[in-house]
Amino acid sequence: ADFFFFFQPLAKLNYFQQPQDIKESDFCKFLEKYGKHSFLAPSEVQPSFSAFYRAGDPILIYFDSSSVLSTLRQPVKMGASGLCVDGNPAGFLDSKSTSCTRIFANLSKSCITDPALDAASYYRDFTVLKVPINDNIVQSMKVIYEIEFSGTHGIQSVSVRFKVSNISENSGSSLQQHFTLHFWVSASIFPGLLPSLTLSHMLPRSGNPGYITGAPLLIANSGAKQHMSILRSEGDGSCSQFIRHTVQFGRNMRTDCKLSLSPILEESNCSYIQQKLYKAFQGMNRAEDLAITGSAHSTQAEEWTTILIQKCSVQAVNCTSCCMVPVTLEIQILWTKVGLLSNPQAQILGARYFYQCHPLKLLSTSRVPLTTVVTFTDMTEWPEPPRGQPQMHWKLPFDIFFPFKVALNLERSYRGDLAGYFLLILIMSSILCF
């Protein structure tokens, strides 16, 4: 019988297929095939602690008076009202600014009793753990919300700064608070070199090598590495001039705000209004290139992809006193998983800034509503699923009764031979007898 063995190539089983190159001409084709809008909130993941802080881990603090282990918290706003929620943990290497609103029924009483209005409550009676080891409480150190870290050696120092202002004593008042958390690299990592480094060199990785979900997107402008950001609104719905949302990998976003226009300076100056709105969408750090992976180096051109920018036509239709201005920016990002099936890495294939414009009547609008949408499209091409162990394939004859026929023929042949032998013996016996 013949034996046949079939083996599946290991490379095809264990690796993702090579990702496709994205060009400007076929960007829309892939977006229509794979793209879809979704703004579902990401599932909450319980933090896990190790011998050192990892990006996104909550920063641990310890209250000596009560022997309680807790986390450093950064208040954020919740819901459409923007009211403060104090339970939000601050993430390691997650530099960000937040704003929220507090409402007081009796401001004079709350100013004395409410911990949120007491500056000391943000730094007093607790220490920050240098590394997240639950059973090892370190000695008290200089406390800071501007956190200095030194690689895997953990947090080196923490400080806090305050800016206060006088408010009236009306019985019913609202107060907006701003909270900022900033990380910077200790000079011990780069002895004698740190003064020559810029902020772009000190940005933490967003993955190594692939992007981590929730990590900031890395952009570059003339070689300077920054985080991608989009517009955010103040408590009154206006666009913030200084604080922006950081775009996080894999998380779709949408923001709305209104930008104020000055009718005196911008009267009948369409080009000036257009440039002002484009700059408002782009922010101070205008994006030119996008890092393909979370560990991209600013000096390695092959680790970056150029962002495609599609602006609107400047001509208004059927309106002599109108100006076509951008009112919506959609940031479309195509990404895929590559590498080993056991440890896939997320990398970006391409990105596009797609502006949508609307005719604006001059001298009739003082505030322009602006919308920013960020969508991530997964274009992963999964390989064929692995098969089981190779099996032996027996090659059998078509006739199932073949073994029985062979045995029967052998038996008949054997009987014929016996008869021949017996006849020969009789002949020889008759000859010898005569």
Residue pairs with C-beta under 8 A, 6 or more apart in sequence:
1 394
1 395
1 396
2 395
3 392
3 393
3 394
3 395
4 392
4 393
4 395
5 390
5 392
5 393
6 390
6 391
6 393
7 390
8 386
8 387
12 383
12 384
13 341
13 383
13 384
13 386
13 387
14 340
14 341
14 342
15 339
15 340
15 341
15 383
16 336
16 337
16 338
16 339
16 341
16 344
16 380
16 381
16 382
16 383
17 381
17 383
18 338
19 336
19 338
19 347
19 349
19 379
19 381
20 30
20 349
20 379
20 381
21 349
22 30
22 305
22 334
22 349
22 350
24 308
27 308
27 332
27 334
27 350
27 352
30 334
30 377
30 379
31 332
31 334
31 377
34 334
34 377
34 378
34 379
35 332
35 375
35 377
36 377
37 252
37 373
37 375
38 252
38 375
39 252
39 253
39 254
40 252
42 213
42 214
42 250
42 251
47 56
47 57
47 58
47 89
49 57
49 60
49 132
49 133
49 134
50 132
51 131
51 132
51 133
52 131
52 132
52 152
52 153
52 154
53 59
53 92
53 93
53 131
53 132
53 149
53 154
53 155
54 92
55 91
55 92
55 93
55 94
55 204
55 205
55 206
55 212
55 215
56 91
56 92
56 93
56 94
56 212
56 214
56 215
57 91
57 92
57 132
58 71
58 72
58 89
58 90
58 91
58 92
59 71
59 72
59 89
59 90
59 91
59 92
59 128
59 129
59 147
59 155
60 69
60 70
60 71
60 72
60 128
60 129
60 132
60 134
61 69
61 70
61 71
61 72
61 126
61 127
61 128
61 129
62 68
62 69
62 70
62 126
62 127
62 129
62 137
63 70
63 125
63 126
64 125
64 126
64 127
64 140
65 125
69 134
70 126
71 89
71 90
72 89
72 90
72 128
72 145
73 86
73 87
73 88
73 89
73 90
74 88
74 89
74 90
74 96
74 98
74 179
74 181
75 84
75 85
75 86
75 88
75 98
75 100
75 116
75 177
75 179
76 84
76 85
76 88
76 98
76 100
76 179
77 83
77 84
77 85
77 98
77 99
77 100
77 101
78 84
78 85
78 100
81 101
82 99
82 100
82 101
82 235
83 100
83 101
83 102
83 103
84 100
84 101
84 102
84 116
84 177
85 100
86 116
88 98
90 181
92 149
92 183
93 149
93 183
93 204
94 181
94 183
95 181
95 182
95 183
96 180
96 181
96 246
97 178
97 179
97 180
97 181
97 243
98 178
98 179
98 180
99 176
99 177
99 178
99 179
99 234
99 235
99 240
99 243
100 176
100 177
100 179
101 174
101 175
101 176
101 177
101 235
102 116
102 174
102 175
102 176
102 177
103 173
103 174
104 110
104 114
104 172
104 173
104 174
104 175
105 171
105 172
106 171
107 167
107 168
107 169
107 170
107 171
107 172
107 173
107 175
108 169
108 171
110 117
111 117
115 121
116 177
117 175
119 162
119 164
122 145
122 160
122 162
123 143
123 145
123 160
126 143
127 137
127 138
127 139
127 140
127 141
127 143
128 141
128 143
128 147
128 155
128 158
129 137
129 138
129 155
130 138
130 141
130 153
130 154
130 155
130 156
131 154
131 155
141 157
141 158
142 157
142 158
142 159
143 158
143 159
143 160
144 157
144 158
144 159
144 160
145 158
145 159
145 160
145 161
145 180
145 181
145 182
146 158
146 159
146 160
146 161
146 182
146 184
147 155
147 157
147 158
147 181
147 182
147 183
147 184
148 155
148 156
148 157
148 158
148 183
148 184
148 185
148 186
149 155
149 156
149 183
149 184
149 185
149 186
150 156
150 185
150 186
150 188
150 189
151 189
153 186
156 186
156 188
167 173
167 175
176 234
176 235
178 243
183 204
184 202
185 194
185 202
187 194
190 197
198 224
199 226
200 220
200 223
200 224
200 225
200 226
200 298
201 225
201 298
203 218
203 225
203 226
203 227
205 215
205 294
205 295
206 212
206 215
206 216
206 217
206 218
206 249
206 291
206 294
206 295
207 215
207 249
207 293
207 294
207 295
207 345
207 346
208 294
208 295
209 293
209 294
209 295
209 345
209 347
210 293
210 294
210 337
210 338
210 339
210 344
210 345
210 346
210 347
211 217
211 249
211 250
211 293
211 294
211 335
211 346
211 347
211 348
212 249
212 294
212 346
213 248
213 249
213 250
213 251
213 346
214 248
214 249
214 250
214 251
215 248
215 249
215 294
216 227
216 228
216 246
216 247
216 248
216 249
217 227
217 228
217 247
217 248
217 249
217 290
217 291
217 333
218 225
218 226
218 227
218 228
218 290
218 291
218 294
218 296
219 225
219 226
219 227
219 228
219 285
219 287
219 288
219 289
219 290
219 291
219 307
220 226
220 287
220 288
220 289
220 290
220 291
220 298
220 304
221 285
221 286
221 287
221 288
221 289
222 288
223 298
223 299
224 285
224 298
225 291
225 298
226 285
227 246
227 247
227 285
228 246
228 247
228 287
228 290
228 331
229 244
229 245
229 246
229 247
229 283
229 285
230 244
230 245
230 247
230 253
230 255
230 281
230 283
230 329
230 331
230 372
230 374
231 239
231 240
231 244
231 245
231 255
231 257
231 280
231 281
231 283
231 370
231 372
232 239
232 240
232 243
232 244
232 245
232 255
232 257
233 239
233 240
233 255
233 256
233 257
233 258
234 240
234 257
237 257
237 258
238 257
238 258
238 259
238 260
238 367
239 257
239 258
239 259
239 280
239 370
240 257
244 283
245 253
245 255
247 253
247 331
247 374
249 294
249 335
249 346
249 376
250 335
250 346
250 376
251 374
251 376
252 373
252 374
252 375
252 376
253 372
253 373
253 374
254 371
254 372
254 373
254 374
255 371
255 372
256 369
256 370
256 371
256 372
257 369
257 370
258 367
258 368
258 369
258 370
259 276
259 277
259 280
259 367
259 368
259 370
260 366
260 367
261 273
261 276
261 365
261 366
261 367
261 368
263 363
263 366
265 272
266 272
266 273
266 276
267 362
267 363
268 362
268 363
270 314
270 323
270 324
270 325
270 362
271 314
273 323
273 325
273 360
274 314
274 323
274 324
274 325
274 326
277 325
277 326
277 327
277 368
277 370
278 311
278 326
278 355
280 370
281 326
281 329
281 355
281 370
281 372
287 307
287 353
288 306
288 307
289 304
289 305
289 306
289 307
290 304
290 305
290 306
290 307
290 333
290 348
290 351
291 303
291 304
291 348
292 303
292 304
292 305
292 347
292 348
293 303
293 345
293 347
293 348
296 303
296 304
297 303
305 348
305 349
305 350
305 351
307 351
307 352
307 353
308 350
308 351
308 352
308 353
309 352
309 353
310 352
310 353
310 354
310 355
311 326
311 355
312 324
312 326
312 355
312 356
312 357
313 324
313 357
314 324
315 324
316 322
316 323
316 324
316 359
317 359
319 359
319 361
321 361
321 362
322 359
322 360
322 361
322 362
323 359
323 360
323 362
324 357
324 358
324 359
324 360
325 357
325 358
325 359
325 360
325 368
326 355
326 356
326 357
326 370
327 356
327 357
327 358
327 368
327 369
327 370
327 371
328 355
328 356
328 370
328 371
328 372
328 373
329 353
329 354
329 355
329 356
329 370
329 371
329 372
329 373
330 353
330 354
330 355
330 356
330 372
330 373
330 374
330 375
331 351
331 352
331 353
331 354
331 372
331 373
331 374
331 375
332 351
332 352
332 354
332 375
332 377
333 348
333 350
333 351
333 374
333 375
333 376
333 377
334 348
334 349
334 350
334 351
334 377
334 379
335 346
335 347
335 348
335 349
335 376
335 377
335 378
335 379
336 346
336 347
336 349
336 378
336 379
336 380
336 381
337 344
337 345
337 346
337 347
337 378
337 380
338 344
338 345
338 347
339 345
341 383
349 379
360 368
399 405
